[in-house]
Amino acid sequence: KEGKNIWVGELSSAFHHFKPLPSFYFPVENIESFVEVHPLRAVSLQAFTLCFWSRAQPVGSQTILSYSTGESDHELMVTVGSEVGLWIGGHFLSFPLQHQEQGWLHHCITWASREGTATLWLNGAAGRAQSIQQGYVSRAGGMLVLGKDRDTLLGTFSAGFAGWLSQVGLWSRVLGPAEVRALALCRAGQPQGDVIAWGQTPMALLGGVLLQPDTSCQ
């Protein structure tokens, strides 16, 4: 039922009723939709890989993942649209896109503090590495959500995602090229994220986010 909040945990029958696991659908007309994530470990990261499938509605820049703390609204944030945007510790980086694709797209964003480099992988192909936040470590104790950018000063949500989101994984390391390509090719038996593991990490679906069959790998 639209508007009803759903809790998706490791043993949730609503989530595991779907085979394979479902996608999240964020209705374009519902600006209140978001997913609250309870990560498997503290989001204090010296490196990470965020991978996900998305099929976004063409309505401008949209937030995929937002992690904010009391000191930093944009401790870690990723947006999609005419570009892929990445915030780490309040610093911003843009990965320009050559075209707007209306179907499913597989994204992986990697970052390593030691080198201070970030790379966008799109459908298994790597773009040019860019520099951001060398030596930085993200702060623990924040709020992690999917589908919205949280402004902690105002307590409001904006830049909402509209469309389908699936197979979100967050690792505390940089995945290798073969691992990224295997995820983009939907190969079975790939390692789950140790921060967000799709289908295992507890999540709360709020504001009318719906569970729908996942067609990303078809």
JODAPE-V167287 format. One record per helix or strand. SS is the DSSP state (@ for helix, = for strand). FROM is the first residue (numbers start at 1). TO is the last residue. If there is no record, write none. Layout:
# JODAPE-V167287
ss=SS from=FROM to=TO
ss=SS from=FROM to=TO
This chain:
# JODAPE-V167287
ss== from=6 to=8
ss=@ from=13 to=16
ss== from=23 to=26
ss== from=34 to=37
ss== from=47 to=56
ss== from=62 to=68
ss== from=76 to=80
ss== from=83 to=88
ss== from=91 to=96
ss== from=105 to=112
ss== from=117 to=122
ss== from=125 to=126
ss== from=130 to=131
ss== from=143 to=146
ss== from=149 to=151
ss== from=156 to=158
ss== from=163 to=171
ss=@ from=177 to=184
ss== from=196 to=196
ss== from=203 to=206
ss== from=210 to=212
